[in-house]
């Protein structure tokens, strides 16, 4: 299922998990997006559920958020994520920030595949 289609209950359950941090980002005091981070190990973090509301997309917000998160969580040496392969804009965003595709594309159904990305911090 596309994460944008998850229920509020499911999202809350994921945010409440151990080793998980969630951030809401604002613009002019309005909530315009959120992201969830899960520590897989002390120096490995998974990015999940990065989302910007449609009217604020394509303004560089997600890119800035990712840069801020990498700075804030500067003990992380490896960032990982999996995203919908067919969402080319999201793939472009992560690749522009130095994330590399790893592994095989996993077909979920005829309309959706998942691809994994990693980024190592020196």
KEVOVO-441065 format. One record per residue: residue number from 0; residue in three letters; x, y, z of N, C-alpha, C, O in turn. Coordinates in steps of 0.05 Angstrom, whole numbers, plus 5000, padded with zeros to 4 digits. Each point is the difference from the previous one (the first is absolute). Layout:
// residues N
+-----+------+------+------+------+------+------+------+------+------+------+------+------+------+
! seq ! type !  n_u !  n_v !  n_w ! ca_u ! ca_v ! ca_w !  c_u !  c_v !  c_w !  o_u !  o_v !  o_w !
+-----+------+------+------+------+------+------+------+------+------+------+------+------+------+
! NUM !  ALA !    X !    Y !    Z !    X !    Y !    Z !    X !    Y !    Z !    X !    Y !    Z !
...
+-----+------+------+------+------+------+------+------+------+------+------+------+------+------+
//
This chain:
// residues 122
+-----+------+------+------+------+------+------+------+------+------+------+------+------+------+
! seq ! type !  n_u !  n_v !  n_w ! ca_u ! ca_v ! ca_w !  c_u !  c_v !  c_w !  o_u !  o_v !  o_w !
+-----+------+------+------+------+------+------+------+------+------+------+------+------+------+
!   0 !  UNK ! 5017 ! 4976 ! 5000 ! 4983 ! 5024 ! 5000 ! 5018 ! 5025 ! 5000 ! 5021 ! 5001 ! 5013 !
!   1 !  UNK ! 4970 ! 5019 ! 4973 ! 5014 ! 5025 ! 4999 ! 4998 ! 5012 ! 5028 ! 4978 ! 5002 ! 5011 !
!   2 !  UNK ! 5044 ! 5007 ! 5002 ! 4999 ! 5011 ! 5027 ! 4981 ! 5024 ! 5002 ! 4990 ! 5005 ! 5022 !
!   3 !  UNK ! 5005 ! 5010 ! 4957 ! 4982 ! 5022 ! 5001 ! 4971 ! 4991 ! 5005 ! 4983 ! 5017 ! 5008 !
!   4 !  UNK ! 5012 ! 4958 ! 4989 ! 4973 ! 4989 ! 5003 ! 4996 ! 4988 ! 5028 ! 4978 ! 4989 ! 5006 !
!   5 !  UNK ! 5042 ! 5012 ! 5011 ! 4998 ! 4987 ! 5027 ! 4982 ! 5016 ! 5017 ! 4997 ! 5025 ! 4998 !
!   6 !  UNK ! 4989 ! 4962 ! 5020 ! 4982 ! 5013 ! 5019 ! 5016 ! 5014 ! 5022 ! 5023 ! 4995 ! 5004 !
!   7 !  UNK ! 4964 ! 5024 ! 5009 ! 5012 ! 5015 ! 5022 ! 5008 ! 4980 ! 5022 ! 5021 ! 5003 ! 5012 !
!   8 !  UNK ! 4963 ! 4977 ! 4993 ! 5006 ! 4980 ! 5020 ! 5026 ! 4985 ! 4993 ! 5017 ! 4997 ! 5018 !
!   9 !  UNK ! 4986 ! 4995 ! 4958 ! 5024 ! 4986 ! 4991 ! 5025 ! 5018 ! 5003 ! 5021 ! 4991 ! 5009 !
!  10 !  UNK ! 4976 ! 5034 ! 4982 ! 5023 ! 5018 ! 5003 ! 5007 ! 5005 ! 5029 ! 5024 ! 5000 ! 5007 !
!  11 !  UNK ! 4956 ! 5004 ! 5010 ! 5006 ! 5004 ! 5029 ! 5013 ! 4975 ! 5011 ! 5019 ! 5003 ! 5016 !
!  12 !  UNK ! 4973 ! 4973 ! 4977 ! 5012 ! 4976 ! 5010 ! 5030 ! 4999 ! 4992 ! 5017 ! 4991 ! 5015 !
!  13 !  UNK ! 4989 ! 5017 ! 4961 ! 5027 ! 4999 ! 4990 ! 5017 ! 5021 ! 5015 ! 5023 ! 4995 ! 5007 !
!  14 !  UNK ! 4966 ! 5029 ! 4998 ! 5014 ! 5021 ! 5014 ! 5006 ! 4991 ! 5029 ! 5021 ! 5008 ! 5011 !
!  15 !  UNK ! 4961 ! 4977 ! 5001 ! 5004 ! 4992 ! 5028 ! 5019 ! 4976 ! 5003 ! 5005 ! 4992 ! 5023 !
!  16 !  UNK ! 5005 ! 4997 ! 4956 ! 5019 ! 4978 ! 5002 ! 5026 ! 5008 ! 5014 ! 5008 ! 5023 ! 4998 !
!  17 !  UNK ! 5005 ! 4958 ! 5014 ! 5026 ! 5005 ! 5012 ! 5020 ! 5008 ! 4978 ! 4997 ! 4993 ! 4977 !
!  18 !  UNK ! 5023 ! 5023 ! 5031 ! 5021 ! 5009 ! 4982 ! 4990 ! 5017 ! 4977 ! 5013 ! 5001 ! 4979 !
!  19 !  UNK ! 4964 ! 5012 ! 5024 ! 4988 ! 5015 ! 4979 ! 4996 ! 5029 ! 5008 ! 4992 ! 5006 ! 5023 !
!  20 !  UNK ! 5014 ! 5012 ! 4959 ! 4997 ! 5029 ! 5005 ! 4984 ! 5011 ! 4976 ! 5005 ! 4992 ! 4977 !
!  21 !  UNK ! 4976 ! 5025 ! 5029 ! 4984 ! 5012 ! 4978 ! 5003 ! 5030 ! 5002 ! 5001 ! 5012 ! 5022 !
!  22 !  UNK ! 5000 ! 5001 ! 4955 ! 5001 ! 5029 ! 4998 ! 4978 ! 5010 ! 4982 ! 4993 ! 4988 ! 4980 !
!  23 !  UNK ! 4995 ! 5034 ! 5029 ! 4981 ! 5014 ! 4983 ! 5014 ! 5026 ! 4992 ! 5011 ! 5014 ! 5017 !
!  24 !  UNK ! 4988 ! 4993 ! 4958 ! 5012 ! 5025 ! 4992 ! 4978 ! 5020 ! 4992 ! 4979 ! 4993 ! 4989 !
!  25 !  UNK ! 5028 ! 5032 ! 5017 ! 4980 ! 5022 ! 4997 ! 5011 ! 5021 ! 4981 ! 5024 ! 5003 ! 4996 !
!  26 !  UNK ! 4957 ! 5012 ! 4993 ! 5005 ! 5024 ! 4985 ! 4979 ! 5020 ! 5007 ! 4976 ! 4995 ! 4998 !
!  27 !  UNK ! 5033 ! 5028 ! 5012 ! 4981 ! 5021 ! 5009 ! 4980 ! 4989 ! 5020 ! 4976 ! 5005 ! 4998 !
!  28 !  UNK ! 5033 ! 4979 ! 5022 ! 4984 ! 4988 ! 5021 ! 4980 ! 4980 ! 4990 ! 4982 ! 4992 ! 5015 !
!  29 !  UNK ! 5021 ! 4998 ! 4961 ! 4982 ! 4980 ! 4989 ! 5015 ! 4974 ! 4997 ! 5022 ! 5000 ! 4989 !
!  30 !  UNK ! 4967 ! 4978 ! 5020 ! 5013 ! 4974 ! 4996 ! 4999 ! 4993 ! 4970 ! 4978 ! 4999 ! 4988 !
!  31 !  UNK ! 5045 ! 4997 ! 5000 ! 5000 ! 4994 ! 4971 ! 5013 ! 4974 ! 4993 ! 5000 ! 4992 ! 4977 !
!  32 !  UNK ! 5010 ! 4993 ! 5044 ! 5011 ! 4974 ! 4994 ! 5010 ! 4987 ! 5025 ! 5000 ! 5011 ! 5022 !
!  33 !  UNK ! 5009 ! 4964 ! 4974 ! 5011 ! 4985 ! 5022 ! 5019 ! 4978 ! 4990 ! 5000 ! 4994 ! 4977 !
!  34 !  UNK ! 5016 ! 4996 ! 5042 ! 5018 ! 4978 ! 4993 ! 5003 ! 4983 ! 5026 ! 4999 ! 5011 ! 5022 !
!  35 !  UNK ! 5006 ! 4964 ! 4974 ! 5005 ! 4981 ! 5022 ! 5027 ! 4988 ! 4996 ! 5007 ! 4991 ! 4978 !
!  36 !  UNK ! 5009 ! 5009 ! 5043 ! 5027 ! 4987 ! 5000 ! 4999 ! 4977 ! 5019 ! 4989 ! 5002 ! 5022 !
!  37 !  UNK ! 5023 ! 4975 ! 4970 ! 5002 ! 4977 ! 5018 ! 5030 ! 4992 ! 5002 ! 5013 ! 4995 ! 4979 !
!  38 !  UNK ! 4997 ! 5005 ! 5045 ! 5027 ! 4991 ! 5005 ! 5001 ! 4969 ! 4998 ! 4988 ! 4987 ! 5017 !
!  39 !  UNK ! 5026 ! 5003 ! 4963 ! 5003 ! 4971 ! 4997 ! 5023 ! 4990 ! 5017 ! 4999 ! 4978 ! 5011 !
!  40 !  UNK ! 5021 ! 5039 ! 4991 ! 5023 ! 4996 ! 5018 ! 5009 ! 5028 ! 5009 ! 4988 ! 5019 ! 4990 !
!  41 !  UNK ! 5031 ! 4982 ! 5027 ! 5008 ! 5027 ! 5010 ! 5010 ! 5018 ! 4978 ! 4998 ! 5025 ! 5003 !
!  42 !  UNK ! 5012 ! 4964 ! 4976 ! 5011 ! 5017 ! 4978 ! 4986 ! 4995 ! 4973 ! 5011 ! 5009 ! 4979 !
!  43 !  UNK ! 4967 ! 4978 ! 5021 ! 4984 ! 4995 ! 4976 ! 4971 ! 5009 ! 5004 ! 4988 ! 4992 ! 5020 !
!  44 !  UNK ! 5003 ! 5025 ! 4962 ! 4973 ! 5011 ! 5004 ! 4984 ! 4996 ! 4974 ! 5010 ! 5004 ! 4978 !
!  45 !  UNK ! 4965 ! 4989 ! 5025 ! 4982 ! 4996 ! 4977 ! 4981 ! 5024 ! 4998 ! 4987 ! 5008 ! 5020 !
!  46 !  UNK ! 5011 ! 5004 ! 4957 ! 4981 ! 5022 ! 4994 ! 4974 ! 4987 ! 4990 ! 5000 ! 4984 ! 4981 !
!  47 !  UNK ! 4978 ! 5023 ! 5033 ! 4974 ! 4989 ! 4992 ! 4980 ! 5022 ! 4998 ! 5001 ! 5020 ! 5016 !
!  48 !  UNK ! 4980 ! 4978 ! 4967 ! 4977 ! 5017 ! 5000 ! 5005 ! 5030 ! 4995 ! 4984 ! 5016 ! 5009 !
!  49 !  UNK ! 5038 ! 4991 ! 4977 ! 5004 ! 5028 ! 4994 ! 4977 ! 5010 ! 4982 ! 4996 ! 4989 ! 4979 !
!  50 !  UNK ! 4991 ! 5032 ! 5030 ! 4977 ! 5009 ! 4985 ! 4997 ! 5030 ! 5002 ! 5004 ! 5012 ! 5022 !
!  51 !  UNK ! 4990 ! 5001 ! 4956 ! 4995 ! 5029 ! 4999 ! 4972 ! 5003 ! 4987 ! 4995 ! 4987 ! 4980 !
!  52 !  UNK ! 4988 ! 5030 ! 5032 ! 4973 ! 5002 ! 4988 ! 5003 ! 5011 ! 4972 ! 5018 ! 5016 ! 4994 !
!  53 !  UNK ! 4964 ! 4976 ! 4988 ! 5003 ! 5006 ! 4971 ! 5005 ! 5029 ! 4993 ! 5017 ! 5006 ! 4983 !
!  54 !  UNK ! 4970 ! 5013 ! 5030 ! 5003 ! 5028 ! 4992 ! 5028 ! 5011 ! 5007 ! 5007 ! 5022 ! 4992 !
!  55 !  UNK ! 5008 ! 4963 ! 5024 ! 5028 ! 5009 ! 5007 ! 5021 ! 4982 ! 4988 ! 5024 ! 5004 ! 5006 !
!  56 !  UNK ! 4968 ! 4978 ! 4977 ! 5020 ! 4982 ! 4987 ! 5015 ! 5016 ! 4978 ! 4990 ! 5020 ! 4990 !
!  57 !  UNK ! 5033 ! 4969 ! 5002 ! 5016 ! 5012 ! 4979 ! 5010 ! 5028 ! 5006 ! 5004 ! 5017 ! 4983 !
!  58 !  UNK ! 5001 ! 4988 ! 5043 ! 5011 ! 5026 ! 5009 ! 5027 ! 4995 ! 5015 ! 5010 ! 5019 ! 5011 !
!  59 !  UNK ! 5000 ! 4957 ! 4989 ! 5025 ! 4994 ! 5013 ! 4998 ! 4995 ! 5030 ! 5020 ! 4998 ! 5014 !
!  60 !  UNK ! 4956 ! 4999 ! 4996 ! 4995 ! 4996 ! 5028 ! 5011 ! 4973 ! 5010 ! 5014 ! 4999 ! 5019 !
!  61 !  UNK ! 4979 ! 4980 ! 4967 ! 5009 ! 4974 ! 5007 ! 5031 ! 4999 ! 5000 ! 5012 ! 4987 ! 5017 !
!  62 !  UNK ! 5000 ! 5025 ! 4963 ! 5029 ! 5001 ! 4998 ! 5012 ! 5013 ! 5024 ! 5019 ! 4990 ! 5012 !
!  63 !  UNK ! 4970 ! 5033 ! 4996 ! 5010 ! 5015 ! 5024 ! 4996 ! 4983 ! 5025 ! 5018 ! 4999 ! 5017 !
!  64 !  UNK ! 4959 ! 4988 ! 4986 ! 4994 ! 4984 ! 5023 ! 5021 ! 4978 ! 5002 ! 5011 ! 4995 ! 5022 !
!  65 !  UNK ! 4995 ! 4991 ! 4956 ! 5019 ! 4978 ! 5001 ! 5028 ! 5010 ! 5008 ! 5014 ! 4987 ! 5015 !
!  66 !  UNK ! 4994 ! 5036 ! 4974 ! 5026 ! 5012 ! 5008 ! 5001 ! 5006 ! 5030 ! 5020 ! 4995 ! 5013 !
!  67 !  UNK ! 4959 ! 5017 ! 4997 ! 4998 ! 5007 ! 5028 ! 5001 ! 4974 ! 5017 ! 5014 ! 5000 ! 5021 !
!  68 !  UNK ! 4972 ! 4980 ! 4971 ! 5000 ! 4975 ! 5016 ! 5028 ! 4987 ! 5000 ! 5008 ! 4990 ! 5021 !
!  69 !  UNK ! 5005 ! 5010 ! 4957 ! 5027 ! 4989 ! 4999 ! 5019 ! 5016 ! 5018 ! 5018 ! 4988 ! 5013 !
!  70 !  UNK ! 4979 ! 5038 ! 4989 ! 5016 ! 5016 ! 5018 ! 4993 ! 4995 ! 5029 ! 5017 ! 4997 ! 5017 !
!  71 !  UNK ! 4957 ! 5003 ! 4988 ! 4991 ! 4996 ! 5028 ! 5007 ! 4972 ! 5011 ! 5007 ! 4998 ! 5023 !
!  72 !  UNK ! 4992 ! 4982 ! 4960 ! 5006 ! 4973 ! 5008 ! 5028 ! 4993 ! 4990 ! 5003 ! 4981 ! 4984 !
!  73 !  UNK ! 5017 ! 5034 ! 5024 ! 5026 ! 4998 ! 4988 ! 5016 ! 4976 ! 5010 ! 5023 ! 4996 ! 4991 !
!  74 !  UNK ! 4966 ! 4987 ! 5026 ! 5013 ! 4975 ! 5008 ! 4992 ! 4977 ! 4980 ! 5012 ! 4978 ! 5002 !
!  75 !  UNK ! 4969 ! 5028 ! 4981 ! 4992 ! 4979 ! 4981 ! 5020 ! 4999 ! 4977 ! 5007 ! 5020 ! 4988 !
!  76 !  UNK ! 5003 ! 4955 ! 5007 ! 5020 ! 4996 ! 4979 ! 4987 ! 4988 ! 4975 ! 5011 ! 5001 ! 4978 !
!  77 !  UNK ! 4965 ! 4987 ! 5026 ! 4986 ! 4988 ! 4977 ! 4970 ! 5006 ! 5002 ! 4987 ! 4994 ! 5020 !
!  78 !  UNK ! 5003 ! 5018 ! 4959 ! 4972 ! 5006 ! 4997 ! 4988 ! 4980 ! 4980 ! 5012 ! 4995 ! 4980 !
!  79 !  UNK ! 4964 ! 4994 ! 5026 ! 4987 ! 4982 ! 4982 ! 4971 ! 5007 ! 4996 ! 4988 ! 5013 ! 5018 !
!  80 !  UNK ! 5001 ! 4979 ! 4960 ! 4971 ! 5004 ! 4996 ! 4991 ! 4983 ! 4977 ! 5017 ! 4990 ! 4984 !
!  81 !  UNK ! 4957 ! 5005 ! 5014 ! 4989 ! 4987 ! 4977 ! 4976 ! 5017 ! 4991 ! 4984 ! 5009 ! 5016 !
!  82 !  UNK ! 5014 ! 4995 ! 4958 ! 4979 ! 5017 ! 4989 ! 4988 ! 4987 ! 4976 ! 5010 ! 4980 ! 4989 !
!  83 !  UNK ! 4968 ! 5031 ! 5002 ! 4986 ! 4990 ! 4977 ! 5016 ! 5008 ! 4975 ! 5004 ! 5024 ! 4995 !
!  84 !  UNK ! 5004 ! 4956 ! 4990 ! 5018 ! 5004 ! 4977 ! 4986 ! 5017 ! 4978 ! 5013 ! 5015 ! 4987 !
!  85 !  UNK ! 4961 ! 4982 ! 5011 ! 4986 ! 5015 ! 4978 ! 4997 ! 5030 ! 5006 ! 4993 ! 5015 ! 4983 !
!  86 !  UNK ! 5013 ! 4993 ! 5042 ! 4999 ! 5028 ! 5007 ! 5027 ! 5013 ! 4994 ! 5017 ! 5004 ! 5017 !
!  87 !  UNK ! 4987 ! 5002 ! 4957 ! 5026 ! 5009 ! 4990 ! 5010 ! 5025 ! 5014 ! 5024 ! 5004 ! 5003 !
!  88 !  UNK ! 4958 ! 5014 ! 5004 ! 5008 ! 5025 ! 5014 ! 5013 ! 4994 ! 5027 ! 5020 ! 5013 ! 5007 !
!  89 !  UNK ! 4970 ! 4967 ! 5007 ! 5012 ! 4992 ! 5026 ! 5027 ! 4987 ! 4996 ! 5019 ! 5006 ! 5014 !
!  90 !  UNK ! 4983 ! 4977 ! 4966 ! 5026 ! 4988 ! 4993 ! 5020 ! 5021 ! 4994 ! 5023 ! 4999 ! 5009 !
!  91 !  UNK ! 4969 ! 5021 ! 4975 ! 5018 ! 5022 ! 4992 ! 5010 ! 5016 ! 5025 ! 5023 ! 5007 ! 5002 !
!  92 !  UNK ! 4958 ! 4998 ! 5016 ! 5007 ! 5015 ! 5024 ! 5022 ! 4986 ! 5016 ! 5020 ! 5013 ! 5006 !
!  93 !  UNK ! 4977 ! 4962 ! 4999 ! 5020 ! 4985 ! 5016 ! 5027 ! 4997 ! 4985 ! 5021 ! 5003 ! 5011 !
!  94 !  UNK ! 4977 ! 4992 ! 4963 ! 5025 ! 4998 ! 4984 ! 5015 ! 5026 ! 4999 ! 5025 ! 5000 ! 5001 !
!  95 !  UNK ! 4961 ! 5022 ! 4998 ! 5012 ! 5027 ! 4999 ! 5015 ! 5005 ! 5027 ! 5020 ! 5015 ! 5000 !
!  96 !  UNK ! 4971 ! 4973 ! 5021 ! 5012 ! 5003 ! 5027 ! 5021 ! 4979 ! 5006 ! 5010 ! 4999 ! 5023 !
!  97 !  UNK ! 4997 ! 4984 ! 4957 ! 5021 ! 4981 ! 5004 ! 4992 ! 4972 ! 5008 ! 5017 ! 4984 ! 5007 !
!  98 !  UNK ! 4957 ! 5011 ! 4993 ! 4991 ! 4972 ! 5006 ! 5003 ! 4983 ! 4975 ! 4996 ! 5009 ! 4978 !
!  99 !  UNK ! 5012 ! 4966 ! 5027 ! 5005 ! 4981 ! 4978 ! 4980 ! 4977 ! 5001 ! 4995 ! 4990 ! 5022 !
! 100 !  UNK ! 4995 ! 5003 ! 4955 ! 4982 ! 4976 ! 4998 ! 5016 ! 4975 ! 5007 ! 5023 ! 4997 ! 4991 !
! 101 !  UNK ! 4965 ! 4986 ! 5025 ! 5013 ! 4975 ! 5007 ! 4979 ! 4977 ! 4998 ! 4976 ! 5004 ! 5004 !
! 102 !  UNK ! 5034 ! 4973 ! 4990 ! 4983 ! 4976 ! 4998 ! 4983 ! 5001 ! 4975 ! 5003 ! 5016 ! 4981 !
! 103 !  UNK ! 4978 ! 4965 ! 5019 ! 4982 ! 4997 ! 4977 ! 4974 ! 5015 ! 5004 ! 4992 ! 5005 ! 5023 !
! 104 !  UNK ! 4996 ! 5002 ! 4955 ! 4973 ! 5012 ! 5002 ! 4981 ! 4978 ! 5007 ! 5000 ! 4978 ! 4988 !
! 105 !  UNK ! 4983 ! 5027 ! 5032 ! 4981 ! 4980 ! 5010 ! 4972 ! 5007 ! 4990 ! 4989 ! 5021 ! 5008 !
! 106 !  UNK ! 5000 ! 4963 ! 4976 ! 4973 ! 5004 ! 4989 ! 4979 ! 4994 ! 5021 ! 4999 ! 4978 ! 5011 !
! 107 !  UNK ! 4985 ! 5042 ! 4996 ! 4978 ! 4996 ! 5020 ! 4975 ! 4992 ! 4986 ! 4986 ! 4981 ! 5009 !
! 108 !  UNK ! 5007 ! 5033 ! 4970 ! 4978 ! 4992 ! 4983 ! 5005 ! 5012 ! 4972 ! 5022 ! 5011 ! 4995 !
! 109 !  UNK ! 4959 ! 4988 ! 4987 ! 5005 ! 5009 ! 4973 ! 5005 ! 5030 ! 4998 ! 5010 ! 5010 ! 4980 !
! 110 !  UNK ! 4982 ! 5005 ! 5040 ! 5003 ! 5029 ! 5000 ! 5022 ! 5011 ! 5018 ! 5006 ! 5024 ! 4999 !
! 111 !  UNK ! 5005 ! 4959 ! 5018 ! 5019 ! 5010 ! 5020 ! 5023 ! 4981 ! 5005 ! 4996 ! 4976 ! 5004 !
! 112 !  UNK ! 5028 ! 5036 ! 4997 ! 5024 ! 4986 ! 5007 ! 5015 ! 5016 ! 5021 ! 4995 ! 5024 ! 5002 !
! 113 !  UNK ! 5022 ! 4962 ! 5013 ! 5015 ! 5013 ! 5022 ! 5030 ! 4998 ! 4993 ! 5009 ! 4979 ! 4991 !
! 114 !  UNK ! 5005 ! 5043 ! 5013 ! 5029 ! 5000 ! 4997 ! 5013 ! 5010 ! 5026 ! 4989 ! 5018 ! 5013 !
! 115 !  UNK ! 5034 ! 4971 ! 4993 ! 5014 ! 5008 ! 5024 ! 5022 ! 5020 ! 4993 ! 5013 ! 4998 ! 4979 !
! 116 !  UNK ! 4992 ! 5020 ! 5039 ! 5022 ! 5020 ! 4998 ! 5017 ! 5000 ! 5025 ! 4990 ! 4993 ! 5022 !
! 117 !  UNK ! 5035 ! 5014 ! 4975 ! 5019 ! 5003 ! 5023 ! 5017 ! 5024 ! 4995 ! 5006 ! 5008 ! 4977 !
! 118 !  UNK ! 5003 ! 5004 ! 5045 ! 5019 ! 5022 ! 4999 ! 5019 ! 4996 ! 5023 ! 4992 ! 4999 ! 5024 !
! 119 !  UNK ! 5034 ! 5001 ! 4970 ! 5021 ! 4998 ! 5021 ! 5011 ! 5028 ! 5005 ! 5005 ! 5015 ! 4981 !
! 120 !  UNK ! 4998 ! 4992 ! 5044 ! 5011 ! 5025 ! 5008 ! 5029 ! 4995 ! 5008 ! 5006 ! 4983 ! 5016 !
! 121 !  UNK ! 5012 ! 5033 ! 4973 ! 5029 ! 4996 ! 5006 ! 5007 ! 5013 ! 5027 ! 5023 ! 4999 ! 5008 !
+-----+------+------+------+------+------+------+------+------+------+------+------+------+------+
//
